Amino acid sequence: MTIENNMPKNYLMEITGDEFDLFRSYIHQKFGINLTDKKRSLLVSRLQKIIRESGFGSFQNYYEYLVKNNDHGQIQELINRISTNHTFFNREKDHFEFFSQVALPEVVNALKKKGKKDLRIWCAGCSTGEEAYMLLMLMDEFFGSDYPNWNAGILATDISQRVLDIALPGIYSEEKIQSLPTRLRNKYTSKLSDGNYQMIDRLRKEVTFRKFNLMNSVYPFKNPFHIIFCRNVMIYFDEIDRKKVVNHFYHLTEPNGYLFIGHSETLGRKQQAYTYIQPALYKKVI
Ligand SMILES: C[S@@+](CC[C@H](N)C(=O)[O-])C[C@H]1O[C@@H](n2cnc3c(N)ncnc32)[C@H](O)[C@@H]1O
């Protein structure tokens, strides 16, 4: 039992400058997430529970444990706590309008011309699933009764297992479901006896949720995607990592496919081969 374990729960632990730097570079190297000096107390408040409960006693001991043992459970716990997972239905909604009114018809028509019926969409950094389900609902509406004739699901990935565990059953509180347009809510969710809402089975079957770290050097996807959504994820990466990730995306985008990023993000005109279409929207024009 350590001194920290005996401290009251609301007591904020101390982190030294050196310890903060160790964590900062560890988190950056493993997950790409950049913690500025301003995030120091955030780091403490998010990690002190692990340190107390696992009996590490100090940030230094916790860090040494992570580095020496490469314990996947503890590393997962760290990313579960450190990642910011804020998301909601219909976020940055003009993207969804563009998706269903421009990107989807364009991509689908091009596929039809080639006699193909497989449409691949990737939602990278999907958090608790709202964005992936939005895309699915719009896709289902777009195809209508023709949907079963298409091989058109969504791959949704995130580095945090905790959020994927929420995304998979697709259950959201009444408050969370508020931002979903009523038409879509009525059509694609069912109300549960506890007052929460669940995405209907037919929709849930069309999404594959997987854990994937965008910092991996290899992106193990067999075929490129027609549309990639990676919104409000790279905002936490530095320029070098962002460039690497965008480069992977580019190689994994089908010719004339689209990349959607968050509205507060930009790729920088010089560092990408994509063509800028409108804020936060790029196309691989070929
Ligand atoms: C703020 S949420 C964005 C959710 C959604 N895309 C949106 O725009 O509403 C950012 C997500 O990116 C994930 N993330 C952060 N670093 C990542 C990485 N290196 N690889 C994969 N996902 C990552 C986080 O776990 C988090 O769920």
The ligand as an SDF file (V2000), in Angstrom:
LIG
                    3D

 27 29  0  0  0  0  0  0  0  0999 V2000
  -13.0320   13.8160  -30.8240 C   0  0  0  0  0  0  0  0  0  0  0  0
  -13.2760   12.1600  -31.3620 S   0  0  0  0  0  0  0  0  0  0  0  0
  -13.9460   12.4160  -32.9800 C   0  0  0  0  0  0  0  0  0  0  0  0
  -15.1300   11.5240  -33.2550 C   0  0  0  0  0  0  0  0  0  0  0  0
  -15.8100   11.7670  -34.6080 C   0  0  0  0  0  0  0  0  0  0  0  0
  -14.9200   11.4810  -35.7070 N   0  0  0  0  0  0  0  0  0  0  0  0
  -16.3360   13.1530  -34.7070 C   0  0  0  0  0  0  0  0  0  0  0  0
  -15.8130   13.9740  -35.4830 O   0  0  0  0  0  0  0  0  0  0  0  0
  -17.3020   13.4740  -34.0040 O   0  0  0  0  0  0  0  0  0  0  0  0
  -11.5930   11.6470  -31.7220 C   0  0  0  0  0  0  0  0  0  0  0  0
  -11.4060   10.1420  -31.7180 C   0  0  0  0  0  0  0  0  0  0  0  0
  -10.1230    9.8390  -32.2710 O   0  0  0  0  0  0  0  0  0  0  0  0
   -9.5910    8.7250  -31.6060 C   0  0  0  0  0  0  0  0  0  0  0  0
   -8.1280    8.6820  -31.7650 N   0  0  0  0  0  0  0  0  0  0  0  0
   -7.1980    9.4780  -31.1690 C   0  0  0  0  0  0  0  0  0  0  0  0
   -5.9690    9.1050  -31.5200 N   0  0  0  0  0  0  0  0  0  0  0  0
   -6.1090    8.0630  -32.3770 C   0  0  0  0  0  0  0  0  0  0  0  0
   -5.1940    7.2410  -33.0790 C   0  0  0  0  0  0  0  0  0  0  0  0
   -3.8720    7.4070  -32.9650 N   0  0  0  0  0  0  0  0  0  0  0  0
   -5.6940    6.2460  -33.8570 N   0  0  0  0  0  0  0  0  0  0  0  0
   -7.0290    6.0650  -33.9610 C   0  0  0  0  0  0  0  0  0  0  0  0
   -7.9560    6.8040  -33.3240 N   0  0  0  0  0  0  0  0  0  0  0  0
   -7.4950    7.7950  -32.5360 C   0  0  0  0  0  0  0  0  0  0  0  0
  -10.0250    8.9420  -30.1600 C   0  0  0  0  0  0  0  0  0  0  0  0
  -10.0270    7.7280  -29.4180 O   0  0  0  0  0  0  0  0  0  0  0  0
  -11.4200    9.5470  -30.3270 C   0  0  0  0  0  0  0  0  0  0  0  0
  -12.4340    8.6000  -30.1910 O   0  0  0  0  0  0  0  0  0  0  0  0
  1  2  1  0
  2  3  1  0
  2 10  1  0
  3  4  1  0
  4  5  1  0
  5  6  1  0
  5  7  1  0
  7  8  2  0
  7  9  1  0
 10 11  1  0
 11 12  1  0
 11 26  1  0
 12 13  1  0
 13 14  1  0
 13 24  1  0
 14 15  1  0
 14 23  1  0
 15 16  2  0
 16 17  1  0
 17 18  1  0
 17 23  2  0
 18 19  1  0
 18 20  2  0
 20 21  1  0
 21 22  2  0
 22 23  1  0
 24 25  1  0
 24 26  1  0
 26 27  1  0
M  CHG  2   2   1   9  -1
M  END
$$$$
